[in-house]
Amino acid sequence: MPLKKLLGSKATRSLTVISVLSEAKKAFDRGKRTRAIALVAVAALAWKWTVIGMAAQGLLKLVRRGGSASSPT
């Protein structure tokens, strides 16, 4: 399966881990330590299972969008 081969490649795993760690840094810089720690744990898991990292990033985007949409301007 080409998709399984792509998701399992070392380059894809590396990019996923770097991306999740970048999100963790952003969360830590914003003072959200719990979220940052959780994302570091996800990055560790994402090295083995790329889909976990991708799912976590998608969930994070949904949470952010929901939080900004409900705040008054």
C-alpha positions in Angstrom: 0.0 0.0 0.0 1.5 3.3 -1.1 -0.2 5.3 1.7 1.1 3.0 4.4 4.6 3.2 3.0 4.4 7.0 2.9 3.1 7.4 6.4 5.7 4.9 7.7 8.7 6.6 6.0 11.4 8.2 8.2 11.0 11.6 6.5 7.2 11.7 7.2 7.7 10.6 10.8 10.4 13.2 11.3 8.3 16.0 9.9 5.4 15.0 12.0 7.5 15.0 15.2 9.0 18.4 14.3 5.6 19.8 13.6 4.1 18.5 16.9 7.1 19.8 18.9 6.7 23.2 17.2 3.0 23.2 18.4 4.3 22.3 21.9 6.7 25.2 21.9 3.9 27.6 20.9 1.7 26.3 23.6 4.5 26.7 26.2 5.1 30.2 25.0 1.4 31.0 25.5 1.6 29.7 29.0 -0.4 26.5 28.4 2.0 24.1 30.1 -0.4 21.2 30.3 -1.0 21.3 26.6 2.7 21.7 25.9 3.5 18.6 28.0 0.8 16.6 26.3 2.1 17.6 22.9 5.6 16.5 23.8 4.2 13.1 24.8 2.3 13.0 21.5 5.5 13.8 19.6 7.2 10.8 21.3 4.4 8.6 20.2 4.2 10.1 16.7 7.7 8.8 16.0 6.3 5.3 16.2 2.7 6.0 14.9 2.6 9.0 12.5 -1.2 9.0 12.5 -1.3 9.9 16.2 0.6 13.1 15.6 -1.6 14.1 12.6 -4.7 13.4 14.6 -3.5 15.4 17.6 -2.7 18.4 15.3 -6.1 18.2 13.7 -7.8 18.1 17.2 -5.7 21.0 18.3 -6.8 23.1 15.3 -10.4 22.3 16.1 -10.0 23.3 19.8 -8.3 26.5 18.8 -11.0 27.4 16.3 -13.7 26.6 18.8 -12.1 28.8 21.4 -11.6 31.8 19.2 -15.0 31.6 17.6 -16.7 31.8 21.0 -14.7 34.7 22.4 -16.3 38.1 22.0 -14.7 40.8 19.8 
